[in-house]
C-alpha cells in the first residue's frame, strides 16, 4: 500500500488528501463548508480565502467524497503524468473559471467540491493526444464524453424549465469545469502552434 501511495503524482495526491482533510474537519467541527465554500462577490459571506478552499470542501456524505477522489485519482494521475507541473495551470484556469462563472447566476448558496477540477481534467483528457492503445483511447474518451454530456444535458433541461435546485448548481459547476478544461486545451494548442 505504501508503494502504491508513493506512485501517485504529487499534485493529484495533494488535492485528494486536502479533500479528505477538509471533509474530516467538516464532520468534526460542524458545517465549515458554509465558511470555506465559494460565495458570490456580492454575498456578505464572501471571503477571499474561499477561492482557495472551495474545491476541497465536500458534503458530509462520504460516498460523494469517495466518488470524487476515486475518479480524480484515476484521471488526475493520467493527466498529471502527461502535463507534469503544468497540471497546476489547468487547476488554476479551472478555479478562475469557477470564480468568474458563479457571478453570472442568481443564488444565495455557496459552491463546493473537487468535481469541477475533475471535469476540467476529464475535458482536457478527451481532447488531448495520449499514448494509449487506439481502441482504449477511443473507448475511454467515449465514456468520458457520455459522462460530461449527462450533466450538460441536465443543466440545459433544468435551465429551460427554470429549475433551481442543488443538482442544477452541481451541473453548473461541472459545466464550468468543462469550459475551463477546454480553455486550457486551447491554450496548449496555441502554445504548440507558436
Backbone as numpy.savetxt, mean C-alpha at the origin, in Angstrom:
# Nx Ny Nz CAx CAy CAz Cx Cy Cz
14.19 -20.99 10.71 13.37 -19.79 10.71 14.23 -18.52 10.71
15.33 -18.59 11.47 16.24 -17.45 11.54 16.84 -17.16 10.17
17.17 -18.22 9.43 17.75 -18.08 8.10 16.75 -17.45 7.14
15.50 -17.87 7.22 14.45 -17.30 6.36 14.28 -15.82 6.65
14.25 -15.46 7.93 14.09 -14.06 8.33 15.23 -13.20 7.79
16.45 -13.75 7.79 17.60 -13.00 7.29 17.54 -12.80 5.78
16.84 -13.68 5.07 16.76 -13.58 3.62 15.76 -12.53 3.14
14.90 -12.05 4.03 13.93 -11.02 3.64 14.69 -9.70 3.48
14.56 -9.04 2.32 15.27 -7.77 2.12 14.89 -6.73 3.18
15.79 -5.79 3.49 15.61 -4.90 4.64 14.38 -3.98 4.60
14.05 -3.44 3.45 12.90 -2.52 3.39 11.60 -3.27 3.63
11.44 -4.40 2.95 10.24 -5.22 3.13 10.13 -5.67 4.59
11.23 -6.12 5.15 11.26 -6.59 6.54 10.87 -5.46 7.50
11.42 -4.28 7.28 11.15 -3.14 8.16 9.68 -2.74 8.12
9.10 -2.68 6.91 7.69 -2.29 6.80 6.77 -3.30 7.48
7.07 -4.57 7.34 6.25 -5.60 7.98 6.39 -5.53 9.50
7.62 -5.38 9.99 7.84 -5.30 11.44 7.19 -4.06 12.04
7.26 -2.93 11.33 6.60 -1.71 11.81 5.08 -1.90 11.88
4.52 -2.56 10.87 3.08 -2.81 10.86 2.67 -3.69 12.04
3.45 -4.73 12.31 3.15 -5.60 13.45 3.29 -4.83 14.76
4.36 -4.04 14.89 4.59 -3.25 16.09 3.45 -2.26 16.36
3.04 -1.53 15.33 1.97 -0.55 15.49 0.64 -1.24 15.84
0.41 -2.41 15.28 -0.83 -3.14 15.59 -0.84 -3.61 17.04
0.32 -4.07 17.51 0.42 -4.48 18.93 0.19 -3.27 19.83
0.80 -2.13 19.47 0.57 -0.90 20.25 -0.90 -0.52 20.26
-1.54 -0.64 19.12 -2.96 -0.30 19.01 -3.80 -1.20 19.92
-3.47 -2.48 19.97 -4.19 -3.40 20.83 -3.92 -3.17 22.30
-2.70 -2.78 22.62 -2.31 -2.59 24.03 -2.81 -1.26 24.60
-2.64 -0.19 23.84 -2.97 1.14 24.34 -4.36 1.62 23.95
-5.10 0.82 23.26 -6.40 1.28 22.78 -6.27 1.74 21.35
-7.10 2.65 20.94 -7.16 3.04 19.55 -6.15 4.14 19.21
-4.87 3.75 19.03 -3.87 4.75 18.62 -4.03 5.10 17.15
-4.79 4.27 16.43 -5.04 4.56 15.01 -5.72 5.91 14.83
-6.54 6.30 15.80 -7.22 7.59 15.68 -6.23 8.75 15.80
-5.08 8.49 16.39 -4.05 9.52 16.52 -3.01 9.44 15.39
-2.71 8.22 14.95 -1.62 8.01 13.99 -2.08 7.84 12.55
-3.39 7.58 12.34 -3.91 7.48 10.98 -3.93 8.83 10.30
-3.97 8.83 8.99 -3.90 10.07 8.20 -5.26 10.74 8.08
-5.35 11.98 8.54 -6.54 12.80 8.34 -6.26 13.80 7.23
-7.31 14.38 6.69 -7.15 15.45 5.71 -6.56 16.69 6.40
-5.88 17.51 5.61 -5.25 18.71 6.17 -6.25 19.61 6.89
-7.47 19.67 6.37 -8.49 20.56 6.94 -9.09 20.03 8.24
-8.83 18.77 8.56 -9.38 18.18 9.77 -8.56 18.62 10.98
-9.24 18.97 12.07 -8.54 19.44 13.27 -7.65 18.36 13.90
-7.88 17.09 13.54 -7.07 15.99 14.07 -5.80 15.72 13.26
-5.60 16.45 12.17 -4.43 16.22 11.34 -3.16 16.66 12.07
-2.13 15.81 12.01 -0.79 16.14 12.50 0.21 15.70 11.45
1.30 16.42 11.33 2.29 16.16 10.29 2.87 14.74 10.38
3.06 14.22 11.59 3.66 12.89 11.74 2.78 11.78 11.16
1.49 12.05 10.97 0.59 11.03 10.42 1.01 10.62 9.00
1.68 11.51 8.30 2.16 11.19 6.95 3.13 10.01 7.00
3.87 9.88 8.10 4.83 8.79 8.26 4.25 7.57 8.95
3.17 7.73 9.72 2.68 6.62 10.54 1.45 5.90 9.97
0.68 6.54 9.10 -0.61 5.96 8.70 -0.49 4.61 8.00
0.59 4.40 7.27 0.74 3.15 6.51 0.98 1.94 7.42
1.39 2.17 8.65 1.72 1.06 9.55 0.57 0.71 10.50
-0.47 1.54 10.51 -1.61 1.29 11.41 -2.57 0.31 10.75
-3.14 -0.57 11.56 -4.12 -1.53 11.07 -5.23 -1.68 12.09
-6.36 -2.14 11.62 -7.46 -2.44 12.53 -7.01 -3.56 13.48
-7.73 -3.73 14.58 -7.34 -4.74 15.56 -7.60 -6.16 15.07
-8.32 -6.31 13.95 -8.55 -7.62 13.37 -7.22 -8.19 12.90
-6.75 -9.27 13.54 -5.41 -9.79 13.17 -5.35 -10.33 11.75
-6.47 -10.79 11.20 -6.45 -11.34 9.86 -6.11 -10.28 8.81
-6.59 -9.06 9.02 -6.28 -7.97 8.09 -4.77 -7.73 8.05
-4.16 -7.70 9.22 -2.71 -7.50 9.30 -1.98 -8.68 8.65
-2.42 -9.89 8.94 -1.76 -11.08 8.39 -1.83 -11.07 6.87
-3.02 -10.79 6.31 -3.15 -10.74 4.85 -2.22 -9.70 4.25
-2.23 -8.49 4.81 -1.38 -7.43 4.27 0.10 -7.82 4.34
0.52 -8.38 5.49 1.94 -8.73 5.65 2.34 -9.88 4.74
1.49 -10.89 4.60 1.83 -12.03 3.74 1.91 -11.59 2.28
0.92 -10.83 1.81 0.96 -10.34 0.43 2.16 -9.43 0.21
2.42 -8.56 1.19 3.55 -7.64 1.04 4.87 -8.40 1.08
4.93 -9.44 1.90 6.13 -10.27 1.96 6.37 -10.91 0.59
5.33 -11.44 0.01 5.44 -12.11 -1.29 5.88 -11.14 -2.39
5.16 -10.03 -2.53 5.42 -9.12 -3.65 6.49 -8.08 -3.32
6.60 -7.70 -2.06 7.63 -6.75 -1.66 9.03 -7.31 -1.89
9.20 -8.60 -1.57 10.50 -9.24 -1.79 10.86 -9.20 -3.28
9.91 -9.54 -4.14 10.18 -9.56 -5.58 10.59 -8.17 -6.08
9.80 -7.16 -5.69 10.07 -5.81 -6.19 11.33 -5.22 -5.56
11.54 -5.49 -4.27 12.76 -4.96 -3.65 14.01 -5.58 -4.26
13.94 -6.87 -4.62 15.10 -7.51 -5.27 15.33 -6.92 -6.66
14.26 -6.49 -7.33 14.40 -5.86 -8.64 14.96 -4.45 -8.52
14.49 -3.70 -7.51 14.80 -2.28 -7.41 15.92 -1.93 -6.45
16.17 -2.77 -5.48 17.14 -2.42 -4.43 16.61 -1.26 -3.60
17.47 -0.30 -3.29 17.08 0.84 -2.47 16.10 1.79 -3.16
15.96 1.66 -4.49 14.99 2.48 -5.22 13.55 2.13 -4.82
13.40 1.01 -4.14 12.10 0.62 -3.61 11.57 1.71 -2.66
12.48 2.39 -1.98 12.08 3.50 -1.09 11.43 4.64 -1.87
11.88 4.86 -3.11 11.28 5.91 -3.94 9.84 5.53 -4.30
9.61 4.25 -4.61 8.25 3.78 -4.87 7.36 4.03 -3.66
7.87 3.73 -2.48 7.10 3.94 -1.24 6.83 5.43 -1.02
7.84 6.26 -1.25 7.67 7.71 -1.09 6.63 8.25 -2.06
6.67 7.82 -3.31 5.68 8.26 -4.30 4.29 7.81 -3.86
4.18 6.60 -3.34 2.89 6.11 -2.84 2.37 7.00 -1.71
3.25 7.33 -0.76 2.82 8.17 0.37 2.35 9.54 -0.12
3.09 10.13 -1.06 2.69 11.43 -1.61 1.33 11.31 -2.30
1.14 10.24 -3.08 -0.13 10.02 -3.77 -1.27 9.89 -2.78
-1.04 9.18 -1.68 -2.07 8.99 -0.66 -2.42 10.33 0.01
-1.38 11.05 0.43 -1.60 12.32 1.15 -2.35 13.31 0.27
-1.95 13.43 -0.99 -2.63 14.35 -1.91 -4.03 13.82 -2.24
-4.13 12.53 -2.51 -5.41 11.94 -2.95 -6.52 12.03 -1.93
-6.19 11.90 -0.64 -7.27 11.96 0.37 -7.84 13.36 0.54
-7.15 14.36 -0.01 -7.67 15.73 0.09 -8.85 15.96 -0.85
-9.06 15.06 -1.81 -10.08 15.25 -2.83 -11.42 14.59 -2.52
-11.53 13.95 -1.38 -12.82 13.34 -1.02 -13.33 13.97 0.26
-14.60 13.83 0.49 -15.22 14.41 1.68 -15.38 13.31 2.72
-14.72 13.49 3.86 -14.80 12.50 4.93 -14.30 13.09 6.24
-14.77 12.52 7.33 -14.25 12.89 8.66 -13.38 11.77 9.22
-13.25 10.70 8.46 -12.49 9.55 8.94 -11.01 9.72 8.64
-10.19 8.82 9.20 -8.78 8.83 8.85 -8.45 7.58 8.06
-7.24 7.52 7.54 -6.85 6.45 6.63 -5.67 5.70 7.20
-5.73 4.37 7.13 -4.68 3.54 7.70 -4.39 2.35 6.79
-3.21 1.75 6.96 -2.94 0.46 6.35 -1.77 0.40 5.39
-1.17 -0.77 5.35 -0.05 -1.07 4.48 -0.51 -1.38 3.05
-1.80 -1.61 2.89 -2.30 -2.08 1.59 -2.09 -1.08 0.46
-2.04 0.21 0.76 -1.79 1.16 -0.33 -0.38 0.97 -0.90
0.61 0.72 -0.03 1.96 0.44 -0.49 1.98 -0.90 -1.24
1.21 -1.85 -0.74 1.10 -3.15 -1.41 0.57 -2.98 -2.83
-0.47 -2.16 -3.01 -1.04 -1.96 -4.35 -0.07 -1.22 -5.27
0.74 -0.31 -4.74 1.77 0.33 -5.55 2.81 -0.69 -6.00
3.18 -1.56 -5.08 4.17 -2.60 -5.37 3.65 -3.56 -6.44
2.39 -3.98 -6.29 1.78 -4.90 -7.26 1.69 -4.25 -8.63
1.29 -2.99 -8.67 1.16 -2.29 -9.95 2.50 -2.20 -10.67
3.54 -1.84 -9.92 4.86 -1.78 -10.54 5.26 -3.16 -11.06
4.98 -4.20 -10.29 5.33 -5.57 -10.69 4.60 -5.97 -11.98
3.35 -5.55 -12.13 2.58 -5.88 -13.33 3.21 -5.27 -14.58
3.64 -4.02 -14.48 4.15 -3.32 -15.66 5.63 -3.58 -15.94
6.37 -4.02 -14.94 7.81 -4.16 -15.11 8.18 -5.47 -15.81
9.35 -5.46 -16.40 9.90 -6.70 -16.95 10.61 -7.41 -15.82
10.54 -8.74 -15.84 11.20 -9.51 -14.79 11.86 -10.75 -15.38
12.54 -11.47 -14.53 13.29 -12.64 -14.98 12.54 -13.95 -14.75
11.22 -13.87 -14.53 10.46 -15.10 -14.32 10.27 -15.82 -15.65
9.96 -17.08 -15.55 9.51 -17.84 -16.71 8.31 -17.11 -17.32
8.20 -17.09 -18.65 7.14 -16.31 -19.31 5.75 -16.74 -18.89
5.52 -18.04 -18.72 4.19 -18.53 -18.32 3.88 -18.10 -16.89
4.87 -18.21 -15.99 4.67 -17.79 -14.60 4.42 -16.28 -14.56
5.21 -15.54 -15.32 5.06 -14.09 -15.35 3.66 -13.70 -15.83
3.21 -14.32 -16.92 1.88 -14.02 -17.46 0.79 -14.37 -16.44
0.89 -15.57 -15.85 -0.12 -16.02 -14.88 -0.16 -15.11 -13.66
1.02 -14.77 -13.13 1.09 -13.91 -11.95 0.51 -12.54 -12.25
0.88 -11.97 -13.39 0.38 -10.64 -13.74 -1.13 -10.65 -13.97
-1.66 -11.72 -14.52 -3.10 -11.83 -14.73 -3.83 -11.88 -13.39
-3.33 -12.68 -12.45 -3.94 -12.76 -11.12 -3.89 -11.39 -10.43
-2.76 -10.71 -10.53 -2.62 -9.40 -9.90 -3.54 -8.36 -10.55
-3.67 -8.42 -11.87 -4.61 -7.52 -12.56 -6.04 -7.73 -12.09
-6.43 -8.99 -11.91 -7.78 -9.29 -11.41 -7.95 -8.77 -9.99
-6.91 -8.90 -9.20 -6.89 -8.41 -7.82 -7.15 -6.90 -7.79
-6.45 -6.17 -8.66 -6.60 -4.72 -8.74 -7.96 -4.35 -9.34
-8.36 -5.06 -10.40 -9.62 -4.77 -11.07 -10.80 -4.87 -10.10
-10.77 -5.86 -9.22 -11.85 -6.05 -8.26 -12.08 -4.80 -7.43
-11.01 -4.23 -6.87 -11.17 -3.04 -6.04 -11.52 -1.80 -6.85
-10.90 -1.65 -8.02 -11.20 -0.48 -8.85 -12.65 -0.52 -9.35
-13.13 -1.70 -9.75 -14.52 -1.84 -10.19 -15.48 -1.54 -9.04
-15.15 -2.06 -7.85 -15.98 -1.79 -6.67 -16.03 -0.30 -6.37
-14.88 0.37 -6.49 -14.82 1.82 -6.25 -15.71 2.57 -7.24
-15.65 2.20 -8.50 -16.48 2.85 -9.53 -17.96 2.65 -9.23
-18.34 1.42 -8.91 -19.75 1.12 -8.64 -20.25 1.87 -7.41
-19.44 1.92 -6.36 -19.85 2.65 -5.15 -19.94 4.15 -5.43
-19.03 4.67 -6.25 -19.08 6.10 -6.60 -20.34 6.42 -7.38
-20.69 5.56 -8.34 -21.89 5.78 -9.14 -23.17 5.71 -8.31
-23.13 4.91 -7.25 -24.31 4.74 -6.39 -24.24 5.58 -5.11
-23.28 6.52 -5.05 -23.11 7.40 -3.89 -23.02 6.64 -2.57
-22.27 5.57 -2.57 -22.07 4.79 -1.35 -20.75 5.22 -0.71
-20.83 5.71 0.53 -19.64 6.12 1.28 -19.54 5.29 2.55
-19.00 4.10 2.44 -18.83 3.26 3.62 -17.33 2.96 3.78
-16.92 2.26 4.84 -15.49 1.98 5.01 -14.85 1.26 3.83
-15.59 0.39 3.15 -15.04 -0.33 2.01 -14.74 0.64 0.86
-15.55 1.68 0.71 -15.30 2.70 -0.31 -13.94 3.35 -0.07
-13.66 3.74 1.19 -12.39 4.39 1.50 -11.21 3.43 1.33
-11.42 2.16 1.64 -10.38 1.15 1.42 -10.07 1.04 -0.07
-11.11 0.92 -0.89 -10.91 0.82 -2.34 -10.27 2.08 -2.89
-10.64 3.24 -2.34 -10.06 4.50 -2.79 -8.56 4.53 -2.50
-8.15 4.10 -1.31 -6.72 4.05 -0.99 -5.99 3.07 -1.89
-6.63 1.94 -2.18 -6.02 0.97 -3.08 -5.85 1.57 -4.48
-6.86 2.31 -4.94 -6.77 2.98 -6.24 -5.61 3.98 -6.24
-5.46 4.74 -5.16 -4.35 5.69 -5.06 -3.01 4.96 -5.08
-2.98 3.77 -4.45 -1.77 2.95 -4.50 -1.45 2.51 -5.91
-2.46 2.09 -6.65 -2.28 1.71 -8.06 -1.74 2.90 -8.85
-2.31 4.07 -8.62 -1.89 5.29 -9.31 -0.43 5.61 -8.98
-0.05 5.50 -7.70 1.33 5.76 -7.29 2.31 4.78 -7.92
1.92 3.50 -7.98 2.78 2.49 -8.60 2.97 2.74 -10.08
1.90 3.19 -10.74 1.99 3.48 -12.16 2.87 4.71 -12.42
2.75 5.73 -11.57 3.61 6.91 -11.71 5.08 6.51 -11.57
5.37 5.67 -10.56 6.75 5.22 -10.37 7.24 4.45 -11.60
6.40 3.58 -12.14 6.78 2.83 -13.34 7.11 3.79 -14.49
6.26 4.80 -14.70 6.51 5.77 -15.77 7.82 6.51 -15.54
8.10 6.86 -14.30 9.36 7.55 -13.99 10.56 6.67 -14.31
10.46 5.38 -14.01 11.58 4.48 -14.34 11.75 4.35 -15.86
10.66 4.36 -16.60 10.74 4.28 -18.06 11.37 5.56 -18.63
10.97 6.71 -18.10 11.52 7.99 -18.58 13.02 8.03 -18.30
13.42 7.60 -17.10 14.84 7.63 -16.74 15.66 6.72 -17.65
15.10 5.54 -17.98 15.81 4.63 -18.89 15.91 5.23 -20.27
14.85 5.97 -20.69 14.86 6.61 -22.00 15.92 7.68 -22.12
16.16 8.40 -21.01 17.17 9.45 -20.99 18.56 8.83 -21.00
